[in-house]
Amino acid sequence: TQLLEQSPQFLSIQEGENLTVYCNSSSVFSSLQWYRQEPGEGPVLLVTVVTGGEVKKLKRLTFQFGDARKDSSLHITAAQPGDTGLYLCAGRRSQNFVFGPGTRLSVLP
Amino acid sequence: DAGVIQSPRHEVTEMGQEVTLRCKLISGHNSLFWYRQTMMRGLELLIYFNNNVPIDDSGMPEDRFSAKMPNASFSTLKIQPSEPRDSAVYFCASSFAGMDTEAFFGQGTRLTVV
């Protein structure tokens, strides 16, 4: 059983469309992180959200942490082919990082 | 700093052989994580160290796997004997200890056991 669930598992969209991906858990985390992983590379941190209800924006990416600190969403506006990759959410548990299974996004030109 | 450095990038070995994966941490980081990534199971934590001490090795699949940190900047993950089901991409990551810190990943070692 995954501690963190992500949906959808796969997403293929056209350039210019908007999308939202989700990260859900039955556990409370002190913080949640979003990473993006490109083929042949390791995951790279996009953002850390700490406070329940927090919203952070990173250019066309908007991240939200649920009020109960159990879930998070990532919204991308006007997706571009460069956004293609595996999006992973991660929760902090003790001192380690627990990762969800990821959403594999493909943005077609 | 060049980031987390893993070697080799690719390893192809025959079943039964010993495999050693290497990782150099970012200077100053004191936490080290080994992960395994497959399409079926995603990114799984194998073991992590704090200040060179193994804290949680519950993710290590079985006794064939072992990990060491001989010093503060270097770690190895050894598989002996290797099996085809060990084929995966193995990542190490380092960070500062603390609850809101970031994990910095290496580029991974793609292991294929035939």
Boltz contact constraints between the chains, C-beta under 6 A:
constraints:
  - contact:
      token1: [A, 30]
      token2: [B, 99]
      max_distance: 6.0
  - contact:
      token1: [A, 31]
      token2: [B, 100]
      max_distance: 6.0
  - contact:
      token1: [A, 41]
      token2: [B, 107]
      max_distance: 6.0
  - contact:
      token1: [A, 42]
      token2: [B, 91]
      max_distance: 6.0
  - contact:
      token1: [A, 42]
      token2: [B, 105]
      max_distance: 6.0
  - contact:
      token1: [A, 42]
      token2: [B, 106]
      max_distance: 6.0
  - contact:
      token1: [A, 42]
      token2: [B, 107]
      max_distance: 6.0
  - contact:
      token1: [A, 42]
      token2: [B, 108]
      max_distance: 6.0
  - contact:
      token1: [A, 43]
      token2: [B, 105]
      max_distance: 6.0
  - contact:
      token1: [A, 45]
      token2: [B, 102]
      max_distance: 6.0
  - contact:
      token1: [A, 48]
      token2: [B, 100]
      max_distance: 6.0
  - contact:
      token1: [A, 50]
      token2: [B, 100]
      max_distance: 6.0
  - contact:
      token1: [A, 92]
      token2: [B, 99]
      max_distance: 6.0
  - contact:
      token1: [A, 96]
      token2: [B, 45]
      max_distance: 6.0
  - contact:
      token1: [A, 96]
      token2: [B, 48]
      max_distance: 6.0
  - contact:
      token1: [A, 97]
      token2: [B, 103]
      max_distance: 6.0
  - contact:
      token1: [A, 99]
      token2: [B, 43]
      max_distance: 6.0
  - contact:
      token1: [A, 101]
      token2: [B, 42]
      max_distance: 6.0
